[in-house]
Amino acid sequence: MTIEIANETRQVLISSIQRYFQENMDEPIGNITAGALLGFVLEEIGPIVYNKAVADVQQRLQARVMELDLEVYEDEFQYWSKADRKKKTK
């Protein structure tokens, strides 16, 4: 699965990579080279981050599903106990 990003986002990321190289490396990096580096990172490292995010969401959803019965559970056969309580309060 290819990780797709919007063109605007891609340009912002390329600019960020160029700035990083300008401020932290001995040599600046050009637009084409920064774009190639971005492509490499997206293809090589992106899936790791993506898969971790999916796993985190699955874990969170499973925890929520396990709590669902506590949130929406209703006791059964409550008519007569409710009716008896009403009679006692009258």
PASEBA-1860 file (N, C-alpha, C; in nm, 3 decimals):
! residues 90
1> MTIEIANE> 0.085/-0.118/0.000/0.000/0.000/0.000/0.090/0.124/0.000 ~ 0.066/0.211/-0.092/0.144/0.334/-0.103/0.082/0.442/-0.015 ~ 0.166/0.511/0.059/0.118/0.622/0.142/0.113/0.745/0.053 ~ -0.007/0.797/0.036/-0.027/0.915/-0.049/-0.042/1.038/0.039 ~ 0.019/1.146/-0.002/0.001/1.272/0.069/-0.037/1.379/-0.034 ~ -0.108/1.478/0.012/-0.152/1.587/-0.075/-0.032/1.665/-0.126 ~ -0.045/1.723/-0.245/0.064/1.801/-0.305/0.111/1.915/-0.215 ~ 0.017/1.987/-0.156/0.052/2.097/-0.066/0.135/2.045/0.051
9> TRQVLISS> 0.093/1.934/0.108/0.165/1.875/0.221/0.303/1.830/0.178 ~ 0.312/1.772/0.059/0.440/1.727/0.006/0.537/1.845/-0.006 ~ 0.489/1.957/-0.056/0.574/2.075/-0.071/0.621/2.128/0.064 ~ 0.531/2.128/0.163/0.568/2.172/0.297/0.674/2.079/0.356 ~ 0.657/1.950/0.336/0.755/1.853/0.386/0.891/1.870/0.319 ~ 0.891/1.892/0.188/1.017/1.914/0.115/1.087/2.038/0.168 ~ 1.011/2.145/0.190/1.069/2.266/0.247/1.126/2.241/0.386 ~ 1.057/2.161/0.464/1.102/2.129/0.598/1.233/2.049/0.594
17> IQRYFQEN> 1.241/1.954/0.502/1.364/1.875/0.485/1.479/1.966/0.444 ~ 1.452/2.056/0.351/1.556/2.150/0.307/1.603/2.238/0.423 ~ 1.509/2.285/0.502/1.545/2.368/0.617/1.628/2.289/0.717 ~ 1.587/2.165/0.742/1.662/2.081/0.835/1.808/2.066/0.789 ~ 1.827/2.037/0.661/1.962/2.022/0.608/2.039/2.154/0.617 ~ 1.972/2.263/0.590/2.038/2.394/0.595/2.086/2.426/0.737 ~ 2.005/2.393/0.836/2.037/2.429/0.974/2.121/2.324/1.048 ~ 2.120/2.199/1.002/2.184/2.093/1.079/2.294/2.016/1.006
25> MDEPIGNI> 2.306/2.033/0.877/2.405/1.958/0.800/2.507/2.054/0.740 ~ 2.616/1.998/0.692/2.722/2.078/0.633/2.683/2.138/0.498 ~ 2.597/2.068/0.425/2.559/2.114/0.291/2.408/2.126/0.280 ~ 2.362/2.226/0.205/2.217/2.236/0.181/2.174/2.124/0.086 ~ 2.045/2.102/0.081/1.989/1.998/-0.005/1.893/2.065/-0.103 ~ 1.895/2.024/-0.226/1.808/2.082/-0.328/1.666/2.027/-0.321 ~ 1.579/2.090/-0.396/1.438/2.055/-0.400/1.417/1.911/-0.450 ~ 1.486/1.874/-0.557/1.470/1.739/-0.614/1.523/1.634/-0.517
33> TAGALLGF> 1.639/1.660/-0.458/1.698/1.565/-0.363/1.611/1.551/-0.238 ~ 1.558/1.663/-0.190/1.469/1.659/-0.074/1.343/1.579/-0.106 ~ 1.291/1.595/-0.227/1.173/1.518/-0.270/1.203/1.370/-0.277 ~ 1.324/1.335/-0.327/1.363/1.195/-0.334/1.378/1.137/-0.193 ~ 1.436/1.214/-0.103/1.450/1.169/0.036/1.313/1.148/0.099 ~ 1.222/1.239/0.074/1.085/1.225/0.125/1.021/1.098/0.072 ~ 1.037/1.073/-0.058/0.982/0.951/-0.118/1.038/0.826/-0.052 ~ 1.168/0.826/-0.027/1.232/0.712/0.040/1.174/0.692/0.180
41> VLEEIGPI> 1.165/0.801/0.256/1.114/0.791/0.393/0.970/0.740/0.393 ~ 0.889/0.792/0.303/0.749/0.747/0.296/0.739/0.599/0.261 ~ 0.823/0.554/0.171/0.817/0.414/0.128/0.882/0.320/0.228 ~ 0.991/0.361/0.288/1.068/0.273/0.376/1.023/0.280/0.522 ~ 0.997/0.399/0.571/0.965/0.417/0.713/0.816/0.439/0.736 ~ 0.750/0.500/0.639/0.607/0.530/0.652/0.521/0.412/0.693 ~ 0.539/0.294/0.630/0.456/0.180/0.669/0.472/0.137/0.815 ~ 0.591/0.155/0.870/0.612/0.120/1.011/0.527/0.210/1.099
49> VYNKAVAD> 0.529/0.339/1.072/0.451/0.435/1.150/0.302/0.409/1.129 ~ 0.263/0.385/1.005/0.123/0.358/0.972/0.073/0.233/1.045 ~ 0.151/0.125/1.038/0.110/0.000/1.102/0.101/0.015/1.253 ~ 0.192/0.092/1.313/0.187/0.116/1.456/0.061/0.195/1.492 ~ 0.028/0.293/1.411/-0.094/0.373/1.436/-0.218/0.284/1.426 ~ -0.223/0.198/1.326/-0.337/0.106/1.310/-0.347/0.014/1.431 ~ -0.234/-0.040/1.476/-0.234/-0.129/1.593/-0.282/-0.055/1.717 ~ -0.238/0.070/1.734/-0.282/0.150/1.849/-0.432/0.174/1.845
57> VQQRLQAR> -0.485/0.205/1.727/-0.629/0.228/1.714/-0.706/0.100/1.740 ~ -0.657/-0.014/1.688/-0.724/-0.142/1.713/-0.729/-0.172/1.863 ~ -0.619/-0.149/1.931/-0.613/-0.175/2.075/-0.713/-0.086/2.149 ~ -0.717/0.039/2.110/-0.810/0.134/2.175/-0.955/0.095/2.148 ~ -0.986/0.057/2.023/-1.123/0.016/1.991/-1.162/-0.112/2.063 ~ -1.070/-0.207/2.073/-1.101/-0.331/2.145/-1.130/-0.302/2.292 ~ -1.055/-0.211/2.352/-1.081/-0.174/2.491/-1.219/-0.111/2.504 ~ -1.254/-0.025/2.409/-1.387/0.039/2.413/-1.499/-0.064/2.395
65> VMELDLEV> -1.479/-0.159/2.304/-1.581/-0.263/2.281/-1.599/-0.347/2.408 ~ -1.489/-0.376/2.476/-1.498/-0.455/2.598/-1.575/-0.380/2.707 ~ -1.573/-0.248/2.705/-1.646/-0.168/2.803/-1.790/-0.143/2.762 ~ -1.823/-0.175/2.639/-1.956/-0.145/2.586/-2.066/-0.207/2.669 ~ -2.049/-0.331/2.712/-2.155/-0.395/2.791/-2.179/-0.322/2.923 ~ -2.077/-0.259/2.978/-2.095/-0.184/3.102/-2.173/-0.055/3.078 ~ -2.154/0.004/2.962/-2.219/0.131/2.931/-2.366/0.115/2.892 ~ -2.399/0.007/2.824/-2.535/-0.005/2.770/-2.612/-0.124/2.826
73> YEDEFQYW> -2.558/-0.193/2.925/-2.625/-0.310/2.981/-2.750/-0.269/3.056 ~ -2.853/-0.348/3.039/-2.978/-0.328/3.113/-3.014/-0.458/3.183 ~ -3.048/-0.447/3.311/-3.093/-0.565/3.383/-3.224/-0.613/3.322 ~ -3.241/-0.744/3.321/-3.361/-0.804/3.264/-3.467/-0.824/3.372 ~ -3.590/-0.839/3.329/-3.702/-0.869/3.416/-3.713/-0.770/3.531 ~ -3.718/-0.643/3.499/-3.721/-0.538/3.601/-3.861/-0.480/3.625 ~ -3.957/-0.521/3.545/-4.091/-0.461/3.557/-4.145/-0.473/3.700 ~ -4.146/-0.595/3.754/-4.210/-0.616/3.885/-4.130/-0.552/3.998
81> SKADRKKK> -3.999/-0.553/3.987/-3.923/-0.488/4.095/-3.945/-0.337/4.092 ~ -3.959/-0.280/3.975/-3.990/-0.137/3.965/-4.131/-0.109/4.015 ~ -4.223/-0.196/3.979/-4.361/-0.178/4.023/-4.371/-0.188/4.175 ~ -4.298/-0.283/4.234/-4.300/-0.297/4.381/-4.241/-0.174/4.448 ~ -4.134/-0.117/4.392/-4.074/0.003/4.449/-4.171/0.120/4.442 ~ -4.247/0.130/4.332/-4.346/0.237/4.319/-4.454/0.224/4.425 ~ -4.497/0.101/4.453/-4.601/0.080/4.553/-4.553/0.121/4.692 ~ -4.425/0.095/4.721/-4.369/0.126/4.853/-4.355/0.278/4.873
89> TK> -4.333/0.351/4.767/-4.315/0.497/4.779/-4.448/0.570/4.788 ~ -4.558/0.504/4.759/-4.689/0.571/4.762/-4.746/0.579/4.899
END
